């Protein structure tokens, strides 16, 4: 009885473990690879403007308004029918406002702005199997630490990678 229960539990665990690698990530191409010498190019703009940072205690009010505008350039290109290269170039414009708000919970840093590249990434994606609606792909991704940080204003265009 114990071995039967253990085998059932092991099958469920292995199924869930395998499924976590088969769910399509939330980017444009998902698991599909473009055909040979074909591709896609997508550009998008994402503005974020805030004056509060969230944390477990509810939030930290900032003395200055922060603007973060990202121009994202994303492309996928089919090297072969099964192998694709994916490139992602985020260009960032970050700025803190010149006016100081009262009642902030944080240290006031000088206002500033910067326009720099965020963390650029490249991925090789390979399609191992495709039949009907079943696709099995795998990939390897690398991010370059191309973002910048300015200590005097506390502004950054990406995270350390």
N, C-alpha and C positions, 0 to 999 in steps of 0.2 A: 504494500500500500504506500509506504513512504517513497519508494523508488518511483512509482507511478506519479505521485504528486510532484516529486522533484523533477522528473522529466517534463511534465506539463509546465511547471514554473520556468524551467530552463528554456523551453521552446518559446514561451511568451517573452521572456527577457531577450532572447536572441532576435526575435521578430522585431521588438521595439528598438533594439540596438541597430539593426540593419535599416529600419525605417528612418531613423534620424539622419542617415546619410543619403537618403533618396528623396527627401523633401526639397523642392526647388528653392534656392535662395531668392530673396526679394530684389533681384536686379533684372535688367531688361531681357536678356536672352534665356534666363533660367537654365534648364538642362539641354536645350536645343543648341546645336552648333550650326553656324551658317554653312551653306554649300561652298565648295572650293571657289576661290576668287570672288566671293560675294560677302557682303557684310552689312552692318547697320551702324549708324552714327546717331547719337542722341545728345542734345544739349538741353540743360535745364538751369533755371535760376531759382534759388531758395533763399528768401530773405527771412531773417529771424531778428527781432528787436525785443529786448527785454531789460528790465531794471530790477529783477529779483532772481536769485538762484535758489533752487529747491534743494532741500535736504530732509532728513528724517524729522527734524523739529518743525518743519513747515516752510521755512524759507529764510533767506538772508536778503535784506533790502540793500541795494547798491546805491552809492551816492551819484553815480552817473548812469545814463542810459547807454546800453551797448547795442551796436548794430553789427550783424554778421550776415553778409550777403555772399552766397557761393554760386559761381558759375561752374557747372559740372559738365565736362566733355567726356562722353562714354562711347567707346567703339568696340565692335567685335568684327573680326575678319577671319574667314575660313581659309586656312593654309591648305588643308585637304578637306575632303568631305567629312572626315572624322576628327580633325584637329583644328582648333581655333585659338587665336590670341585675343585677349580682352585687355583693353587699355582704359584707364580712368584717370583723368586730370582735373582735380578740383582747384579752381582759382578762387581765392578768398579775398574779400574786402572786409576788414574789421575796424571798428571805430568806437571810441567812447565819446560821449557828448561833452560839449564844453561847459554846459551849465551844471552846477552842483546842486543836488536835491538835499534837502534837510532830512534828518531822521534815518539816515542809512546806518546799517549795523557793521559796516566794514571800513577798512582803512581807505582813505581817498588817495588814489593814484592820479598822476597827471593825465589829462586827456591826450588822446593820440589816435592815429590811424595808420594802417598798413595794408598794402596790397601785395600778396605773395601767393605762391603755389602752396596748396595743402599737401597732404601725403599722396603722391602719385602711386598707382598700383598697376601691376601687370599680372595676367593670369594665362596659363595654358590650360585649355579645356579639351578633353578627349572623350569622344563618344565610343564606348565599348560595344554597345548593343542597342538596336532599335528594331522593334517589330510591333506593328499596329500602334497602340498608344503607350507601349512600354519602352522607356528609354533609360539606359544606364550610362552615366557619364562620371568622369572624375576630373579633378583639376588640381593644379598647384598654383598658389598665388603668392606674390611677393609685394610688399609695400616699401617704397623708398622714403627715408626720413627727409623729405624735401620741405617740410613745414618750417616756419620761422617763429621765434619767440623774442619779444622785446621786454627785457626786465624792467626798464624804467616805467612802462605803461601797463605791464602785465598782460599785453595782448599776445595772442598766438593764433596761428592759422591751421593748427592740427595738433595731434597728440604724438607723444614719443612712440616710435615703433621700432 
